[in-house]
Amino acid sequence: MDLSNFTITKQSDAPDIKFEVAGYIVYDTAGLFEQELSNSFKDGPKSITIDMENVVVFTSIGIRVILKTYKTAMEKKVEFHIENPSDIVRSVLKLSKLEEMLVK
């Protein structure tokens, strides 16, 4: 898969970090997704928000990355939310019983 089908853009810095994610969150792009989210904890944020309005493919590997980030956020006492989930993201989160916990 071509990584150009995925973008993650940091919209704001600590203390309130916001990312805009677009494209495909699949096996080939999950590493970059996870790395960017993980690196954001180095800045000592108060909150991390991921805008997922433009995500068109979201697989179980994306859920794994989100849950790992959520766990790290809870350990570090950082607020973590997803906002503007696309229809596919919302569907996957609902099926995984994670929508209420993660969507702002």
KEVOVO-110275 format. One line per field, with one value per residue (C-alpha): residue number from 1; residue in one letter; x, y, z. Coordinates in Angstrom, 2 decimals. Example, Ala and Ser with C-alpha at 12.3 -4.5 7.8 and 13.67 -1.06 7.14 Angstrom:
# residues 2
seq: (1,2);
type: (a,s);
xx: (12.30,13.67);
yy: (-4.50,-1.06);
zz: (7.80,7.14);
This chain:
# residues 104
seq: (1,2,3,4,5,6,7,8,9,10,11,12,13,14,15,16,17,18,19,20,21,22,23,24,25,26,27,28,29,30,31,32,33,34,35,36,37,38,39,40,41,42,43,44,45,46,47,48,49,50,51,52,53,54,55,56,57,58,59,60,61,62,63,64,65,66,67,68,69,70,71,72,73,74,75,76,77,78,79,80,81,82,83,84,85,86,87,88,89,90,91,92,93,94,95,96,97,98,99,100,101,102,103,104);
type: (m,d,l,s,n,f,t,i,t,k,q,s,d,a,p,d,i,k,f,e,v,a,g,y,i,v,y,d,t,a,g,l,f,e,q,e,l,s,n,s,f,k,d,g,p,k,s,i,t,i,d,m,e,n,v,v,v,f,t,s,i,g,i,r,v,i,l,k,t,y,k,t,a,m,e,k,k,v,e,f,h,i,e,n,p,s,d,i,v,r,s,v,l,k,l,s,k,l,e,e,m,l,v,k);
xx: (0.00,1.13,1.73,0.45,-3.01,-2.43,-1.59,-1.27,-0.78,-0.09,-2.48,-1.39,1.33,1.41,-0.25,-3.27,-2.04,-4.35,-3.79,-5.72,-5.68,-6.81,-6.88,-6.29,-5.42,-4.37,-1.44,0.97,0.20,-0.35,3.35,3.50,0.20,1.49,4.88,3.39,0.98,3.66,6.11,3.52,3.85,7.44,6.04,4.25,0.75,-2.34,-4.56,-4.35,-7.19,-7.36,-9.64,-10.62,-13.15,-11.19,-10.34,-11.82,-10.49,-10.09,-9.19,-8.56,-4.90,-6.12,-8.09,-4.90,-3.01,-5.85,-6.10,-2.33,-2.33,-5.35,-3.60,-0.46,-2.58,-4.35,-1.03,0.36,-2.91,-3.39,-6.89,-7.35,-10.24,-11.28,-13.35,-15.29,-15.06,-15.89,-18.74,-16.32,-14.40,-17.64,-18.87,-15.66,-15.63,-19.28,-18.60,-15.62,-17.74,-15.27,-17.31,-18.58,-15.13,-13.21,-15.42,-15.69);
yy: (0.00,3.50,5.56,8.63,7.25,8.36,11.69,12.79,16.49,18.11,21.06,22.37,21.79,21.09,21.53,20.76,18.70,18.14,15.90,15.76,12.30,11.46,8.51,4.86,3.53,0.03,-2.31,-0.38,3.01,2.03,2.30,5.95,6.63,4.99,6.72,10.21,9.68,8.13,10.98,13.52,12.36,13.67,17.22,16.71,17.43,18.07,16.68,14.91,15.10,13.27,14.67,11.68,13.33,12.47,8.84,6.64,3.21,2.22,-1.37,-3.28,-2.25,1.33,0.26,-1.28,2.01,4.03,1.72,1.74,5.54,5.71,3.45,5.61,8.74,7.32,6.33,9.84,11.54,13.08,13.62,11.68,12.03,11.44,14.14,14.30,10.57,9.70,7.24,4.31,5.31,5.71,2.30,0.53,2.25,1.30,-2.33,-2.33,-0.75,2.14,5.04,6.37,6.13,7.87,10.20,13.77);
zz: (0.00,-0.78,2.38,0.54,1.36,4.96,6.56,10.15,10.74,14.09,14.31,17.72,20.29,24.01,26.37,24.13,21.20,18.28,15.27,12.04,10.48,6.95,4.59,5.36,8.81,7.88,8.57,6.32,7.86,11.49,12.35,11.35,13.15,16.34,16.15,15.81,18.69,20.89,20.20,21.31,24.92,24.99,24.97,28.32,27.02,29.11,26.35,22.99,20.48,17.17,14.48,12.33,10.04,6.89,7.66,4.93,5.95,9.60,10.49,13.69,13.64,14.04,17.11,18.53,18.06,19.59,22.61,23.18,23.04,25.34,27.88,27.82,28.19,31.24,32.82,32.26,33.28,29.83,28.44,25.20,22.74,19.18,17.56,14.30,13.58,9.99,9.48,9.18,12.32,14.26,13.04,14.04,17.44,18.00,17.08,19.44,22.21,22.42,21.06,24.40,25.96,23.17,21.13,22.34);
